[in-house]
């Protein structure tokens, strides 16, 4: 932690009494600009401080322990619930790409995949119920985003399942896992955390035997439907290349496997017969978990992007929960972002969504056209407020590098880069207007 972060922590610890709300406020104030490692260091510091004062100040210790536990449990629950939201069950009549069937027929594959999804739903539901029983949070010093229970879902479950198969051999019913290799590779900091995860998996039906023995390996099996274990490694970075359909020498970082191994939805779309799909699998996956109103808009944006030479890139598909349509696959301009997240990274409730873009040239070149948008969204344009919710010091105009500078009717505006041109709860017609004005701003003609 840097000096600023340390001061925030010390200020909290110097408070008397410490109540859960104070701890929540502390973590809320730093969650946007603290790295995962910094938050984990804060958690460890809070644990150590609590243990030290417990004998002399038991009430304060109990309050503090309840506060920081609640804060981290909330984060873990958010990640688990987001993962649950992304899982869309496989339809019974799904046609599977024959390259993935191997020893299974189509019906057996679909049934095994359905079992796998039910297993995942049970796991994430139980994590959301009691995350600390599954070993949360991890305090792995080298951990970055792998264990982050954030808005993109929790990757811990994927990590441990992937490592079971990358460190084991499957004989069609039983998975024999190299114990030393597994506990070395898994992205968890302690033996206890890993065994808690294995215990959680066992409670959901994936049984591990001989983990505590002195043998060099342990066994894993799923008695309810052994075929499920044929499905699991398909989502592993050590699995087979989606493009080559054979073991790939770059398998850890295979170019064609990238969307599959990073996606948290465990979607059947990756294995669906491509001749039955209307769009890229990654695009359909993103659509599957969206509410109908937002799905309709994105199908329209997809076609609008194609008209002007912009593409959906499955290898760089989203930004802050919004789907990207770009000129060129890597970098370059993108269409206005439309998604179900606000500027703080929190998911909007219900079917609400927002759009964000940036205008500068329009105020002089097309004042009449943009006036409609300014009237409909008065807080998004021409707002000089510096109360940036992401704690990036907008009150000091020369600090924020993301601020928007523009002029309206001779008045210079220096506005928050996160709040300006953020259109909350637009209608479909609003989206069409926002895109048309974006085309004018960027001199794009169809």
C-alpha positions as CSV (number, residue, x, y, z in Angstrom):
1,X,0.0,0.0,0.0
2,X,1.2,3.5,-0.7
3,X,1.2,6.3,1.9
4,X,-2.2,7.6,1.0
5,X,-3.8,4.2,1.3
6,X,-1.9,3.5,4.6
7,X,-3.3,6.8,6.0
8,X,-6.8,5.8,5.2
9,X,-6.4,2.5,6.9
10,X,-4.8,4.0,10.0
11,X,-7.6,6.6,10.2
12,X,-10.1,3.8,10.3
13,X,-8.1,1.8,12.9
14,X,-7.8,4.9,15.1
15,X,-11.6,5.3,15.3
16,X,-13.6,4.4,18.4
17,X,-15.8,2.5,18.2
18,X,-15.4,0.8,14.7
19,X,-18.7,-0.2,13.3
20,X,-19.5,-2.2,10.1
21,X,-20.7,0.9,8.3
22,X,-17.3,2.6,8.8
23,X,-15.5,-0.4,7.3
24,X,-17.9,-0.4,4.3
25,X,-17.3,3.3,3.7
26,X,-13.5,2.6,3.9
27,X,-13.6,-0.1,1.2
28,X,-16.1,1.9,-0.9
29,X,-13.8,4.8,-1.0
30,X,-10.8,2.8,-2.2
31,X,-12.4,0.1,-4.4
32,X,-11.9,2.0,-7.6
33,X,-8.2,2.8,-7.4
34,X,-6.8,0.1,-5.1
35,X,-5.2,-2.9,-6.7
36,X,-6.4,-6.4,-5.7
37,X,-3.2,-6.9,-3.8
38,X,-3.7,-3.6,-1.9
39,X,-7.2,-4.6,-0.8
40,X,-5.9,-8.0,0.4
41,X,-3.1,-6.3,2.3
42,X,-5.7,-4.2,4.0
43,X,-7.7,-7.3,4.9
44,X,-4.6,-8.9,6.4
45,X,-3.8,-5.7,8.4
46,X,-7.4,-5.6,9.7
47,X,-7.2,-9.3,10.8
48,X,-3.8,-8.7,12.5
49,X,-5.1,-5.6,14.3
50,X,-8.2,-7.4,15.4
51,X,-6.3,-10.3,16.9
52,X,-4.0,-7.9,18.7
53,X,-6.7,-5.8,20.5
54,X,-9.2,-8.6,21.1
55,X,-8.1,-9.3,24.7
56,X,-8.2,-5.6,25.8
57,X,-11.1,-4.4,23.6
58,X,-13.3,-7.4,22.7
59,X,-16.2,-5.2,21.6
60,X,-14.1,-3.2,19.2
61,X,-12.6,-6.4,17.9
62,X,-15.9,-8.0,17.3
63,X,-17.3,-4.9,15.5
64,X,-14.2,-4.7,13.4
65,X,-14.1,-8.4,12.5
66,X,-17.8,-8.3,11.6
67,X,-17.2,-5.2,9.5
68,X,-14.3,-6.4,7.4
69,X,-15.8,-9.8,7.0
70,X,-19.0,-8.3,5.8
71,X,-17.1,-6.1,3.3
72,X,-15.2,-9.0,1.7
73,X,-18.2,-11.3,1.8
74,X,-20.2,-8.7,-0.1
75,X,-17.5,-8.6,-2.8
76,X,-17.4,-12.4,-3.1
77,X,-21.2,-12.6,-3.2
78,X,-21.3,-10.0,-5.9
79,X,-18.9,-12.0,-8.0
80,X,-20.7,-15.3,-7.5
81,X,-24.1,-13.7,-8.3
82,X,-22.7,-12.1,-11.5
83,X,-21.4,-15.5,-12.6
84,X,-24.8,-17.0,-11.9
85,X,-26.4,-14.3,-14.0
86,X,-24.2,-15.2,-17.0
87,X,-25.0,-18.9,-17.1
88,X,-27.6,-19.6,-19.7
89,X,-28.8,-23.2,-19.8
90,X,-28.2,-25.3,-22.9
91,X,-31.4,-25.9,-24.9
92,X,-32.2,-29.7,-25.2
93,X,-32.3,-29.5,-29.0
94,X,-28.8,-27.8,-29.3
95,X,-26.8,-29.2,-32.2
96,X,-23.1,-29.6,-31.2
97,X,-20.1,-29.2,-33.5
98,X,-19.1,-32.8,-34.3
99,X,-15.4,-32.0,-33.6
100,X,-16.3,-31.8,-29.8
101,X,-18.4,-34.9,-29.6
102,X,-15.6,-37.5,-29.6
103,X,-16.9,-40.6,-27.8
104,X,-20.3,-39.0,-27.0
105,X,-23.3,-38.7,-29.2
106,X,-25.1,-35.3,-29.5
107,X,-27.8,-36.2,-26.8
108,X,-25.2,-37.4,-24.3
109,X,-23.1,-34.3,-24.8
110,X,-26.0,-32.0,-24.2
111,X,-27.1,-34.0,-21.1
112,X,-23.5,-33.9,-19.7
113,X,-23.3,-30.1,-20.4
114,X,-26.6,-29.6,-18.7
115,X,-25.3,-31.5,-15.7
116,X,-22.2,-29.3,-15.7
117,X,-24.2,-26.1,-15.7
118,X,-26.4,-27.4,-12.9
119,X,-23.2,-28.2,-10.9
120,X,-21.9,-24.6,-11.5
121,X,-25.2,-23.1,-10.5
122,X,-25.1,-25.1,-7.3
123,X,-21.5,-24.0,-6.6
124,X,-22.0,-20.3,-7.2
125,X,-25.3,-20.3,-5.2
126,X,-23.5,-21.8,-2.2
127,X,-20.6,-19.4,-2.6
128,X,-23.1,-16.5,-2.6
129,X,-24.6,-18.0,0.6
130,X,-21.4,-18.4,2.6
131,X,-18.2,-17.3,0.7
132,X,-15.9,-17.8,3.7
133,X,-16.8,-21.5,3.8
134,X,-15.2,-21.7,0.3
135,X,-11.9,-20.1,1.5
136,X,-12.6,-16.4,0.5
137,X,-10.8,-14.2,0.3
138,X,-7.4,-15.3,-1.0
139,X,-4.3,-13.6,0.2
140,X,-2.1,-14.7,-2.7
141,X,0.6,-12.1,-3.0
142,X,1.1,-12.5,-6.7
143,X,-2.6,-12.7,-7.5
144,X,-4.0,-10.1,-9.9
145,X,-7.4,-10.4,-11.5
146,X,-7.8,-14.2,-11.3
147,X,-9.5,-14.2,-7.9
148,X,-11.2,-10.8,-8.1
149,X,-14.9,-11.2,-7.2
150,X,-15.8,-8.2,-9.3
151,X,-18.6,-7.3,-11.7
152,X,-17.2,-9.6,-14.4
153,X,-17.8,-12.7,-12.2
154,X,-15.6,-14.8,-10.0
155,X,-12.8,-16.9,-11.7
156,X,-11.8,-18.9,-8.7
157,X,-14.0,-21.8,-9.5
158,X,-12.8,-21.9,-13.1
159,X,-9.2,-21.8,-11.9
160,X,-9.5,-24.7,-9.6
161,X,-11.4,-26.9,-12.1
162,X,-8.9,-26.1,-14.8
163,X,-6.0,-27.0,-12.6
164,X,-7.6,-30.3,-11.6
165,X,-7.5,-31.4,-15.3
166,X,-4.2,-29.8,-16.2
167,X,-2.5,-31.7,-13.3
168,X,-4.4,-35.0,-13.8
169,X,-5.3,-37.9,-16.1
170,X,-8.9,-38.9,-16.9
171,X,-9.7,-42.5,-17.7
172,X,-13.4,-42.0,-18.6
173,X,-14.7,-42.1,-15.0
174,X,-12.0,-41.2,-12.5
175,X,-9.6,-38.2,-12.7
176,X,-6.2,-39.0,-11.1
177,X,-4.5,-35.7,-10.0
178,X,-0.8,-35.1,-9.3
179,X,-1.0,-33.7,-5.8
180,X,2.3,-31.8,-5.8
181,X,1.7,-30.2,-9.2
182,X,-1.9,-29.3,-8.4
183,X,-1.2,-27.5,-5.1
184,X,1.7,-25.7,-6.7
185,X,-0.2,-24.5,-9.7
186,X,-3.5,-23.5,-8.2
187,X,-4.0,-19.7,-7.7
188,X,-4.7,-19.9,-4.0
189,X,-2.3,-18.9,-1.3
190,X,-2.7,-21.7,1.2
191,X,-3.4,-25.4,1.5
192,X,-6.4,-24.6,3.7
193,X,-8.0,-22.3,1.1
194,X,-7.6,-25.0,-1.6
195,X,-8.9,-27.8,0.5
196,X,-11.9,-25.6,1.5
197,X,-12.7,-25.3,-2.3
198,X,-12.3,-29.0,-2.8
199,X,-14.7,-29.6,0.2
200,X,-17.2,-27.2,-1.4
201,X,-17.0,-29.0,-4.7
202,X,-17.5,-32.4,-2.9
203,X,-20.7,-31.0,-1.3
204,X,-21.9,-30.2,-4.8
205,X,-21.2,-33.7,-6.1
206,X,-17.6,-33.6,-7.4
207,X,-15.9,-36.0,-5.0
208,X,-12.1,-35.8,-4.1
209,X,-10.5,-38.8,-2.3
210,X,-7.1,-39.2,-0.7
211,X,-6.4,-35.5,-0.6
212,X,-5.2,-35.7,3.0
213,X,-3.2,-39.0,2.5
214,X,0.5,-39.2,1.9
215,X,0.1,-40.5,-1.6
216,X,1.4,-38.6,-4.5
217,X,-2.0,-38.3,-6.2
218,X,-5.7,-38.0,-5.3
219,X,-8.8,-39.1,-7.2
220,X,-11.7,-36.9,-8.4
221,X,-15.0,-38.2,-9.8
222,X,-18.6,-37.2,-10.3
223,X,-20.8,-40.2,-9.7
224,X,-24.1,-38.7,-10.8
225,X,-23.0,-38.3,-14.4
226,X,-19.3,-39.3,-15.2
227,X,-19.7,-37.7,-18.6
228,X,-19.6,-34.3,-16.9
229,X,-15.9,-34.7,-16.5
230,X,-15.6,-34.8,-20.3
231,X,-17.1,-31.3,-20.5
232,X,-15.0,-29.6,-17.7
233,X,-11.6,-29.6,-19.5
234,X,-13.1,-28.0,-22.6
235,X,-13.1,-24.7,-20.6
236,X,-9.5,-25.2,-19.5
237,X,-6.5,-23.4,-20.9
238,X,-4.9,-26.8,-21.1
239,X,-7.7,-28.1,-23.2
240,X,-7.7,-28.4,-27.0
241,X,-7.4,-25.6,-29.4
242,X,-10.8,-24.4,-30.7
243,X,-9.4,-23.7,-34.1
244,X,-7.0,-26.6,-34.5
245,X,-9.0,-29.3,-32.7
246,X,-5.8,-30.9,-31.5
247,X,-3.3,-30.2,-28.8
248,X,-1.7,-26.9,-29.5
249,X,1.9,-26.0,-28.7
250,X,0.8,-22.6,-27.4
251,X,-2.0,-24.0,-25.4
252,X,-1.4,-21.8,-22.3
253,X,-1.9,-18.7,-24.5
254,X,-3.5,-20.1,-27.6
255,X,-4.8,-17.2,-29.7
256,X,-8.0,-19.0,-30.7
257,X,-8.7,-20.3,-27.2
258,X,-8.5,-16.8,-25.6
259,X,-12.2,-15.9,-25.5
260,X,-13.1,-19.4,-24.3
261,X,-10.7,-19.5,-21.4
262,X,-11.4,-15.9,-20.3
263,X,-15.2,-16.1,-20.5
264,X,-17.0,-16.6,-17.2
265,X,-20.3,-17.7,-18.6
266,X,-19.4,-21.4,-19.3
267,X,-21.6,-21.1,-22.4
268,X,-22.7,-23.9,-24.7
269,X,-22.3,-21.4,-27.6
270,X,-18.6,-22.2,-27.9
271,X,-19.4,-25.8,-28.8
272,X,-22.6,-25.3,-30.8
273,X,-22.5,-26.2,-34.5
274,X,-21.4,-22.9,-36.2
275,X,-23.8,-23.6,-39.1
276,X,-26.7,-23.0,-36.8
277,X,-25.4,-19.6,-35.4
278,X,-26.4,-16.3,-36.9
279,X,-23.5,-14.4,-35.3
280,X,-20.1,-15.0,-33.7
281,X,-20.4,-17.3,-30.7
282,X,-18.9,-14.6,-28.4
283,X,-21.5,-12.1,-29.5
284,X,-24.4,-14.5,-29.0
285,X,-23.0,-15.3,-25.5
286,X,-23.1,-11.6,-24.7
287,X,-26.6,-11.4,-26.0
288,X,-27.9,-14.4,-24.1
289,X,-27.5,-12.8,-20.7
290,X,-28.9,-9.4,-21.6
291,X,-32.5,-8.2,-21.0
292,X,-34.6,-8.1,-24.2
293,X,-34.6,-4.3,-24.5
294,X,-30.8,-4.1,-24.5
295,X,-30.4,-7.2,-26.7
296,X,-32.5,-5.5,-29.4
297,X,-30.3,-2.5,-29.3
298,X,-27.1,-4.5,-29.7
299,X,-28.4,-6.5,-32.6
300,X,-29.1,-3.1,-34.2
301,X,-25.7,-1.7,-33.2
302,X,-24.0,-4.8,-34.7
303,X,-25.6,-4.1,-38.1
304,X,-24.9,-0.4,-37.9
305,X,-21.3,-1.1,-37.2
306,X,-21.0,-3.3,-40.3
307,X,-22.4,-0.5,-42.5
308,X,-19.5,1.8,-41.7
309,X,-16.8,-0.8,-41.6
310,X,-16.6,-1.4,-37.9
311,X,-16.4,-4.9,-36.4
312,X,-17.2,-6.9,-33.3
313,X,-13.9,-8.4,-32.1
314,X,-14.4,-11.6,-30.1
315,X,-10.8,-11.3,-28.7
316,X,-11.4,-7.7,-27.4
317,X,-15.2,-7.8,-27.0
318,X,-16.1,-5.7,-24.0
319,X,-15.1,-2.6,-22.0
320,X,-16.6,-2.0,-18.6
321,X,-19.4,-4.5,-19.4
322,X,-20.2,-2.8,-22.7
323,X,-19.8,-4.5,-26.1
324,X,-17.2,-2.9,-28.4
325,X,-17.7,-2.2,-32.1
326,X,-14.4,-0.9,-33.5
327,X,-12.7,0.2,-36.6
328,X,-10.0,-2.5,-36.8
329,X,-9.6,-5.3,-34.3
330,X,-7.1,-3.8,-32.0
331,X,-7.5,-0.2,-30.7
332,X,-9.0,2.5,-32.8
333,X,-12.3,4.3,-32.4
334,X,-15.4,2.5,-31.2
335,X,-19.1,3.2,-31.4
336,X,-20.8,4.7,-28.3
337,X,-20.7,2.2,-25.5
338,X,-24.0,0.8,-24.4
339,X,-24.3,-1.5,-21.3
340,X,-25.9,-2.3,-18.0
341,X,-23.2,-0.7,-15.8
342,X,-22.8,2.7,-14.3
343,X,-19.6,4.7,-14.1
344,X,-18.6,3.1,-10.8
345,X,-18.7,-0.3,-12.3
346,X,-21.9,-1.3,-10.5
347,X,-24.5,-3.2,-12.4
348,X,-27.7,-1.2,-12.9
349,X,-30.9,-2.6,-11.4
350,X,-33.5,-4.4,-13.5
351,X,-33.4,-3.7,-17.2
352,X,-31.7,-0.3,-16.9
353,X,-28.7,0.6,-19.0
354,X,-26.6,3.6,-20.0
355,X,-24.7,4.9,-23.0
356,X,-21.4,6.8,-23.1
357,X,-19.5,8.5,-25.8
358,X,-17.8,11.9,-26.3
359,X,-18.7,15.0,-28.4
360,X,-16.6,18.1,-29.0
361,X,-17.0,19.3,-32.6
362,X,-20.8,19.1,-32.7
363,X,-21.4,22.1,-30.5
364,X,-20.2,24.4,-33.2
365,X,-20.9,22.4,-36.3
366,X,-24.3,21.0,-35.5
367,X,-25.8,23.0,-32.6
368,X,-29.4,22.3,-33.6
369,X,-28.9,18.6,-33.7
370,X,-27.2,18.2,-30.3
371,X,-29.6,20.6,-28.6
372,X,-32.2,17.8,-28.6
373,X,-29.8,15.6,-26.7
374,X,-28.9,18.4,-24.3
375,X,-32.5,18.9,-23.5
376,X,-33.2,15.2,-22.9
377,X,-30.0,14.6,-20.8
378,X,-29.2,18.0,-19.1
379,X,-26.7,16.3,-16.6
380,X,-24.7,14.7,-19.3
381,X,-23.7,17.7,-21.3
382,X,-22.6,21.1,-20.1
383,X,-22.3,20.1,-16.5
384,X,-19.3,21.8,-14.9
385,X,-19.6,19.9,-11.6
386,X,-16.3,18.4,-10.4
387,X,-17.8,15.9,-7.9
388,X,-16.2,12.9,-9.7
389,X,-17.5,9.7,-8.0
390,X,-14.3,7.8,-8.8
391,X,-12.2,9.9,-6.4
392,X,-9.9,11.2,-9.2
393,X,-9.7,14.8,-7.8
394,X,-11.7,16.6,-10.4
395,X,-11.8,19.6,-8.1
396,X,-8.3,20.4,-9.3
397,X,-8.7,21.1,-13.0
398,X,-5.1,20.4,-13.9
399,X,-5.1,16.9,-12.4
400,X,-7.7,14.8,-14.1
401,X,-6.3,13.6,-17.5
402,X,-9.7,12.1,-18.5
403,X,-11.6,15.4,-18.2
404,X,-13.5,16.6,-21.3
405,X,-12.7,20.1,-22.6
406,X,-15.3,21.7,-24.9
407,X,-17.0,25.0,-25.6
408,X,-20.7,25.8,-25.8
409,X,-21.9,29.2,-26.9
410,X,-18.5,30.7,-26.1
411,X,-18.3,29.1,-22.6
412,X,-15.4,26.8,-21.9
413,X,-16.3,23.5,-20.1
414,X,-13.9,21.4,-18.1
415,X,-16.1,18.5,-17.0
416,X,-15.7,15.1,-15.4
417,X,-14.5,12.5,-17.8
418,X,-16.7,9.9,-16.3
419,X,-19.9,11.8,-15.9
420,X,-19.9,13.9,-19.1
421,X,-21.7,12.4,-22.1
422,X,-23.0,9.6,-19.9
423,X,-26.6,9.1,-20.9
424,X,-28.6,7.2,-18.2
425,X,-31.6,5.1,-19.2
426,X,-31.9,6.1,-22.9
427,X,-34.6,4.8,-25.1
428,X,-33.9,2.9,-28.3
429,X,-34.7,6.2,-30.2
430,X,-32.2,8.0,-28.0
431,X,-29.5,5.4,-28.8
432,X,-30.2,6.0,-32.5
433,X,-29.8,9.8,-32.1
434,X,-26.6,9.3,-30.0
435,X,-25.1,7.1,-32.7
436,X,-26.1,9.5,-35.5
437,X,-24.5,12.4,-33.7
438,X,-21.4,10.3,-33.1
439,X,-21.2,9.8,-36.9
440,X,-21.4,13.5,-37.4
441,X,-18.8,14.1,-34.7
442,X,-16.4,11.7,-36.4
443,X,-17.3,12.7,-40.0
444,X,-18.4,9.1,-40.8
445,X,-20.6,8.7,-43.9
446,X,-22.3,5.4,-44.8
